Amino acid sequence: MQKIINFIIYLIVFSLPLYLVSFKIAWIPITVLELMIYPLFIIWLFYFIIKKKKIIDCKFYIPALLIFLGATISTLLSLDIQVSAGIWKAWFVAPMLFFVVIINSLKTKKQIKNIILSFILSGSIVALISLFYWFNENLTYDNRLQAFYNSPNYLAMFLSPLLFLSFYIYSLVKNKILKILLIADYLLLITVIYLTYSYGAWLGLIGAVIFILIFLKIRLRYIFLFFLITILFFSFQASSYKFQGFLDFSYPSLKSRLVIWQSSWEIIKDHSLIGIGPGMFQKYYLDEQINFEPYLEWAVPQPHNIFLAFWLQTGIIGLMGLIWLLIVFFKNALRFDLCKGRTSIILIVLVSSMICILIHGLVDTTYWKNDLAIIFWLITALMSKVGRLSD
């Protein structure tokens, strides 16, 4: 039974993009990804009860519960409970059930390796398909690559953490041919991320690589130094007109975000305790229009900041849970004494992946999507198991 559970876990990680395929059962909308997670949880729960196993002790449970509680309360008090409930189900219930299954199923490093391999295969296929969109000039109106995603940023947010997680596999591989293939895969992923022209993604990648360069062993720093140089080269070559004036507050992308953040803060002032409900940001954002000059962006489903998104859509309880969870995450990393270089590669890639998500999350909502939510809880679950796994 455990082998079946493991296989379904790997399959779900590989199938993350299938959240885009949805249909209805009766009147309830559901995605293919959810349809895989709920049976997995039921199978695991049945196996758990039959074997009379004990729940694995985990410091992440309480902050996770706070996030879930905040999202639930905000959903129940939402002006449109149908919209909020759909997001609550897909972006909180399903990913957190998956989180519980992983924490209580991971026993060996081989399982982590297989999970990350599943993610690499998924991301590589997505990247290759994305290149077909590029060569066929199937781009957004401003010539950005989004492939089959709703936004170029979503494509970049899906692929960015994978760059760091895949380094764990690179560290395990001894065969030179496989190493070359992995390097080629890195270049493929970087190219696709570059073609999205997602500034947040580049900020996240550069911030995470700088972290690695500070804490990684000297002999491995050269690899990441090359990685950083590559990222910088791509970012500064990303069409001069794209990056021209990026730090100028009159630059459209940044200027629109400033207005979105200002609007978000005005909404928070009136709904700081319980929030406005998942999926309700655009309605409240448009209602704030009378207090601002004409918006540069009207279709804004999320506030372009992960912390604002949690506060607005899960209330103060959910925000406290997120902050608590992140504190536990990084405290768990510090227990392995990063500064003295005694940590494992898996710990480094998990921390750098989370840093990438958080830095990018300062200008985008790097949790608020089906696949992104699962990636967030997957990285958190893997962190909870570091140091407890057998070979």
Secondary structure, 3 states (H helix, E strand, C coil): CHHHHHHHHHHHHHCHHHHHCEEEECCEEEEHHHHHHHHHHHHHHHHHHHCCCCCCCCCCHHHHHHHHHHHHHHHHCCCCHHHHHHHHHHHHHHHHHHHHHHHHHCCEHHHHHHHHHHHHHHHHHHHHHHHHHHHCCCCCCCCCCCCCCCCHHHHHHHHHHHHHHHHHHHHHCCCHHHHHHHHHHHHHHHHHHHHCCCHHHHHHHHHHHHHHHHHCCHHHHHHHHHHHHHHHHHHHHCCHHHHCCCCCCCCHHHHHHHHHHHHHHHHHHHHCCCCCCCCCHHHHHHHHHHHCCCCCCCCCCCCCCHHHHHHHHHHHHHHHHHHHHHHHHHHHHHCCCHHHCCCCHHHHHHHHHHHHHHHHCCCCCCCCCHHHHHHHHHHHHHHHHCCCCEC
